[in-house]
Amino acid sequence: MYEEYVTDCLHEPTQSDGDGFDLTVADVYEVIEPGRVDFGGGELDAAETTAVPAAKRNPDDDYEWWNLWAGQYLVEYNESLTGAATVTLQPRTELLERGVSHPTLHVEELPRVPLSVGGAGVKIKENARVSTIVDVEE
């Protein structure tokens, strides 16, 4: 059901195996310089970000891992939305159980999503399923 609103899927059978449609992480960013937000938008300025480097755990690995310490990050997805509907997006239980979360969002396109990492941090593998589309409003 949800897959008709999502493009650039990595593996649709796995991503749609459940009550929603899972989205996968393409890149992780850290905010290194503040942005600006004002009332009218005339002084709106984007924050400066830098990509968090990922690394292979073993030379033979096909995929890399991000080693994220406690803090705030921005996640960019591999997938895109068609814009034909507003979807509700929430963090997967697998993130929550590891002290990691992001806000529940209602969006027509996928922005970079703020990711909060607590405690001792987390290791996230390239293309890991981190969010789930749980509802669609046409």
N, C-alpha and C positions, 0 to 999 in steps of 0.2 A: 504494500500500500504506500509506504513512505518513499520507496525508491523512485517513484515517478517524479518526485520533487528534487531529487539529488542527482548531480552529474559528477563525473570524474571519480567514480567509486573504484576502490582497489580490488575488492572481491565481494560482490553483492551477496552471494549466498551466506557468507560468514557475517557480513554487516547487517543482514536482515533476519538473522536467526535469533529471534526473540520477540519481545513485545514492542520494539521500536526499530529504529535504524541507526546503527552506530557510525560515528564519524571518527576519522583517524588523524593523528597529528603528523604534520609535514615539517613544521619548524617551531622552535621555541625561541622567544626573544626576551631580552631584559631591557627595561627602561633605564637609560643612562643619563638623560637630561630631561627636566620637566617640560611638559607642554603647558598651554594656557587655555583656560575656559572663561568666557565672559558672558554677559547678559545678552548682547545683541549679535555676537558672532564676528564683529569687526576685529577683535583681537584674539580670535581663536587661533591656536598654534599647536601643531602636532608635537608630541613628545619624541625625543630622539631615542631610537632603539638600536640594539645590536643583537645579532644572532648569537645564541648560546651554542658553543661548539659541542658537537656530538663525537663520540669515538667508539671504535670497535672494541669489544672486550677481549676478543682473540683475533689474531690476523686472518683466520679462516672464516670469520663471521661475514654474512651477507649484509647485515644491518648494523647500524650504529645505535648507541644509547646516549641519552642526556642524563647527566648526573646533576640533579637540581637540589640545592640546599634550601633550607627554610627561607621563604620570601615570596615575592610577587613576580610573575612572569606573564607573557602573552603567548598564547598558542595559536598557530595558524594551521588550518585543516588542509588535507589533500583534496577534499570534496568541495563542491560549490552547490548552491541552490538554484533552481530554475527561476525563482521569483514569481511563480504562479500561485503561491500561497504563503501564509505566515506559519512558520513552524515553531514549536516549543522544544527547546534544547536544554538538556540537563546533564550534569556529570554522571558517569557510570558508577555503579556501586563499587567497582574495583578501585576507582580513584578514592572515593569517600573512605573506604576501609583502610586506606594507607595514609590518611591525614591530608588528602589533597582534594581541592574543590574548585568549582567555578560557579558563577551565578547562573540561575535558570534564566534563559532568554527567550523572547518571542521576536523572531527576525524573518525577513524576506531574503536576505543575503547574509553570508557568514563573515562577520568581522573577525579580527583577532580577538580572542576571548581571554580575559584576565584569569590567570591560574594562581591559586593560593596554595603554597606548599608549607606544611607545618612540620614541627618536630625535627626529626633527624634528616628530613629531605626525602627524595624519592628518585628512583632510576626509571626512566621512561624510554622504551625502545622505539626506534623509528617506525612509523606507521601503526603504533599502538592505538587501539580503540579507546578513546577517552571520554567521548560524549555520546548521548543518545537523543535522537529526535523522538519525542513521545506523543506529539499531537500535531495536527495540521488544521488550519482554518483557511478555507478557500474564500 
